[in-house]
Amino acid sequence: MAVENGVRGESAGHWTTNTALCVESPPEETARSMNTRGAASADSSSSSSSSSRQDGPGGLWDSVKKAAVVIGSGILLLAAFGNSLTWHMQRFWGASGDFWQDLWTKLHVTLEGHHTALFYLGTMLVPTLAFWVTNALLLLVDTTGKPSFITRYRIQPDKNNPVDSAKLRHALKTVVFNQVFVSGPMVVVAYYLMTLWGDPCDPELPTFHRALLELAFFTILEEIIFYYSHRLFHRPGLYKRFHKQHHEWTAPIGVVSIYAHPLEHMISNMLPVALGPVFLGSHLTTTCMWYSLALISTTISHCGYHLPFLPSPEFHDFHHLRFNQCFGVFGVLDRLHGTDAKFRETKQYERHSLLTGLTPLNESIPDTPKKGL
């Protein structure tokens, strides 16, 4: 979508195990990791102690229960206060609703009897255009280093300046393959599953209130499924065979957000986004909006620039840099599971906020000078 004291190279292939998850170790920790494994094999009580910690306070199961409580509470609060939170936005939607309904009616009538094609265009054409228009602008900066006022916001200033052209071409081929041969067929399957609940291309648009609640549900579901599937792909066997491809980019750029092995793209990229609309039998317009937002969001998370007035990409950029931290989208489950502990000790964490000025955060919050310099 590294190592603790430096950027992780492709040659690193060493692994260590904690009670919750197997992750790849930095080269400088290999010796300590081997000694630890040797000691563990000599002392069987160590493994039983590890197992008890997994089930006890602070273990993985305990964190899962905390996540269920927090997320469940969030859903209840959203349901309780939904009307008051969306009242003003609902009025705006009502004022312009006839305009959007008229547009949708014209499109619906034009493609009457071809709902499969209508759904496919809405869930593939529009989100794909949103993805490539956004990334075309970013690639212009990545490949030329211009305009310079944008490159000032690069999170890792010494990387991709400019991006390696051969590496980029390889990534672009994989991205197009995933969109055409993985995302495309999955969208068709999603359509037929959604027809079990009703017509996703219903002539009447959903209310703004319903669309907003559905988007909130999609966001929560994506956080849960992406976090755990992402951690799954960081297990040694799966990482080496599948996920390592995505981590070739220790300093990511926007377009590599879906640069991944096809199996990973299907399970960890597509499913967390596609399942929400399938579960709720959402209207095509809501699904189209959600897919587009998800693609733009993951592009920003990977773009490598902490730009003013856009969501902070520091969290996921740190994941690519250090590899074994920050697995989620919003960081809720990372906090509950403690997989952001090292991130919270860094300057990147201090910069992980919405930039509302024009001064780059790596200037206002500079890195701590290295000792001896």
Order of alpha helices (4+ residues) and beta strands (2+ residues): beta-beta-alpha-alpha-alpha-alpha-alpha-alpha-alpha-alpha-alpha-alpha-alpha-alpha-alpha-alpha-alpha-alpha
